[in-house]
Amino acid sequence: MKLRDLSRAASTAIALAALWSGSALMSQAAAQDRTPSPAAANPVGVWDQGRNAEAVQKDVWFENYKFRNGQTLDRVKIHYATLGTAHRNARGEINNAVLVLHWTGADSRALLSPTFAQALFAPGRPLDARRYFLIFPDSVGHGQSSKPSDGLRARFPDYDYGDIVDLQHKLATETLGIRHLHAIVGMSMGGMNAWQWAQAYPDMMDGVMPVVSLPMRVSGRNLLWRRMVIDAIKTDPDWRQGDYTQTPRGWINGFRVLRLMIDSASALQQQVPDGQAADRFLAATQQQAEHVDPNDILYSLKSSFSYAPEGQLGAIRTKLFALNFSDDEFNPDELNVLETAVPQVAQGRYVVQPGTASSPGHYTMTRPELWANHVEDFMRWIEAQPAPPAPSVKPEGARP
């Protein structure tokens, strides 16, 4: 597949989000009852997040909800936003719905930002909101949906990725009345959820596109850093079994470890050339970490441990287009997971987009203009238009 030029220098995308879990850890200050200035929340730049005037914002409540582990909540709130208008076929069924799934720690506001809207949802773009009915749910534990920091803290039920997908499915089918999705596009955690959707509901969509994710159990350094962060928080005296009054230092240090993992080596080399730059980086990461709720982090990290799709790939019948980045250290290209996993999918294709000297590794997902052409290829493929994606091969420039 011919790739577009990716040589443009990465901007201050690292200021848009603080990433975790092979995903992004977005500042949650805007979701709380306070509105700090952008500079306070993101000292090295403005986080590209905010209300999209064209989006419709709604909440749905599920009463007496039982999670997969048997724990319950009297009411679970799922917040979601939509762009575009639902189109119905001759049978009155919605046939243009696209589910767009966010990464860990983010929510629908990140995906409705100008960065994503201009690259993916604007007129003429791959997910043109004039053509598609776009649905952006806040996954349980995130954003404006029910989460530990709402008040229950460490008494919140232990949800997992299966619960996230269950609630997304209830939203689509029961609340919105959608029997069949045109497509699912998910990033990082959202990409992992897309793999789960394809396995659990193999005939419910025309295609899924997991971005920066792998169909394998969380393991290796991806597992180790999660465990390290959890231990750092729980062993900090300030944690107080989840009833902390100040940010545990263990979380701040854990977040810094995360940043070493999530930023590409080449990007960090450019961003931190000397001691003064290191001081700025450490100050920025401390302020970013202090604007995130540690209980929400703990739950989010734990929720990934049951994710294990590798034994069920043959159940996927829908078209699947996986996109990863060669400099993503959370989904290391050298493990060759996509090469062995995607051929097990009857209609599976993948691309590993080469990194560049300035590309930000896993953070590249926050730069949709760099990979929107693959979304266009995916949509063409599931709609049987000309110029489908190439077969499952790495493009020239990807690591062997």
Number of C-alpha atoms within 10 A of each C-alpha: 16 9 14 12 8 17 12 11 12 18 11 14 19 23 20 22 26 27 24 28 24 26 27 25 24 26 26 22 19 18 13 15 7 8 11 13 12 16 12 16 24 23 19 21 17 18 22 19 23 14 14 18 9 12 17 13 16 11 14 14 16 16 12 11 16 17 18 15 11 10 12 17 15 10 14 19 21 25 23 24 19 23 23 19 15 18 14 12 9 6 6 8 14 20 19 20 27 25 22 22 28 27 32 25 28 25 28 28 24 25 24 25 16 18 17 20 19 16 21 24 23 15 14 13 17 21 23 19 21 16 18 21 22 25 23 24 29 27 30 25 29 27 25 22 20 22 24 24 19 13 11 14 19 16 11 20 20 20 23 23 24 19 18 18 20 16 22 24 16 15 22 19 14 12 13 14 12 19 15 19 21 20 27 26 23 23 26 27 28 27 28 27 28 30 27 22 22 25 18 16 15 16 16 17 23 21 27 28 28 26 27 29 28 26 24 17 16 20 11 9 14 19 16 12 20 25 15 15 23 21 15 19 26 19 13 15 12 17 21 13 15 19 13 14 9 10 19 23 18 22 27 23 18 20 24 20 15 22 18 12 21 27 24 24 19 16 18 17 13 12 15 14 10 10 9 10 13 14 12 15 18 15 13 19 21 19 18 25 26 20 19 23 20 27 26 20 25 22 22 27 21 17 18 21 15 12 17 15 16 15 12 16 20 14 15 22 20 22 21 27 26 26 23 27 26 25 29 28 20 25 25 18 20 11 9 12 15 25 17 9 18 21 15 17 17 15 14 22 22 26 25 24 24 21 22 20 17 20 27 28 26 30 25 23 23 23 18 18 15 20 22 18 18 24 21 17 20 27 23 16 20 19 13 10 11 9 12 17 20 15 11 18 14 19 16 13 12 16 15 9
